[in-house]
Structures are given as C-alpha cells and as structure tokens.
Amino acid sequence: MKAKYIIVLMVSSFLLSCSSTKSSATPEQIETLDALVAGKSFEIKSDWAYPQASSGLLALQNSGLLAPGDANAGRFSLIGNPNHFRLSNDNIDSYLPYFGERQMVTDRSGNGSIEFKNTIKDYKVTKKDNNSYIIKFSAKSHNENFNVIVTLFPSLKSEIMLQGAKRFPIRYSGKVVAISE
C-alpha cells in the first residue's frame, strides 16, 4: 500500500515538473517581434541549412567528403559562411547557399545559391497562439519561382522554408534582427 503512494507521488511530481519547464516569451521579446513584423523590415542570418535528404546527398555523405560534425546529408553548418535574407517593405534581398538536388539546371553560371533581389508577391502574415509569426510569399531567384515560408519566434529564432519548382525543398534556421542602416 505504501509503495502505491510512493509511485503515485513520483508520477505526479514528474508530470508537474514537466509542465513547469514550459517556457514562455517575455513581453519585451513579443514586443520586439511584433515591431519587426509590423514594420515589414528585418534581416535573418542563418546558422544551419537542412536540405531534403536524397540519395545523392546520402552518397556524398557515405563518400567521406563531408567534414565530420559540420555536415551530414540532412544538415549543413552555415556558421562563418556568408548568407543573408533581408525583407524591407515589399522588397527582398537574399543570398542563401543551396545544398540539395536540382531537378533542372537552367542557370549555367555555376552559382547554385538562392538569390532574391526583387519584389515579393502574395505576402501573407499569420500570428499564432504562441506569439510566433508565419509569413508566406512568392519570390523569384534567377529563372526559378519559390514559395517562401518564414517562421519567426519571440526568442528571435527563425526558420525559412524554400520550395522551388526546379529543386528539392530546403529549410534554414537562424536569428532575426532589425535591419541595420
């Protein structure tokens, strides 16, 4: 009988401790993010790229050409590599290195990056219950159209999901900041 009480006490304390570790955003963080999204002016520096793992990327990983720890078939470190994603009103300027398979090569310059330097279309913002934002729009890089989904969190962490017609999808994670003039 005593053992049952101990087990019930342990289980209930475990459940209570799990619910108390749930973190919420501070009002300052929420206010900062609200201002960035309302101003439609922010910059994202990505730390990681997450391509869709494919047979080609797995073969590259198995060949031993990828540096241990910095990359594998599903994750590439961008720390120390130039990249940016700037949204200013209806204009986008970005340079994001691309890792993954391309379905059709139409850019013969050898530059496989995703570069946006134009206006965006179909801009839509949704605020979620957890105070994060999902921003969706369309943009063009070289000769390819992309559907772009940007998720911004109150901790100022970000995720960018890019889906193009000629490449496998890729996701980037990093930090969002105000554009420095």
C-alpha positions, 0 to 999 in steps of 0.5 A: 500500500505504501509503495502505491503512494510512493509511485503515485507521488513520483508520477505526479511530481514528474508530470508537474515538473514537466509542465513547469519547464514550459517556457514562455516569451517575455513581453519585451521579446513579443514586443520586439517581434511584433515591431519587426513584423509590423514594420515589414523590415528585418534581416535573418542570418542563418546558422544551419541549412537542412536540405531534403535528404536524397540519395545523392546527398546520402552518397556524398555523405557515405563518400567521406567528403563531408567534414565530420560534425559540420555536415551530414546529408540532412544538415549543413553548418552555415556558421562563418559562411556568408548568407543573408535574407533581408525583407524591407517593405515589399522588397527582398534581398537574399543570398542563401547557399543551396545544398540539395538536388536540382531537378533542372539546371537552367542557370549555367553560371555555376552559382547554385545559391538562392538569390532574391533581389526583387519584389515579393508577391502574395505576402501573407502574415499569420500570428499564432497562439504562441506569439510566433509569426508565419509569413508566406510569399512568392519570390523569384531567384534567377529563372526559378519561382519559390514559395517562401515560408518564414517562421519567426519566434519571440526568442528571435529564432527563425526558420525559412522554408524554400520550395522551388519548382526546379529543386528539392525543398530546403529549410534554414534556421537562424536569428532575426534582427532589425535591419541595420542602416 
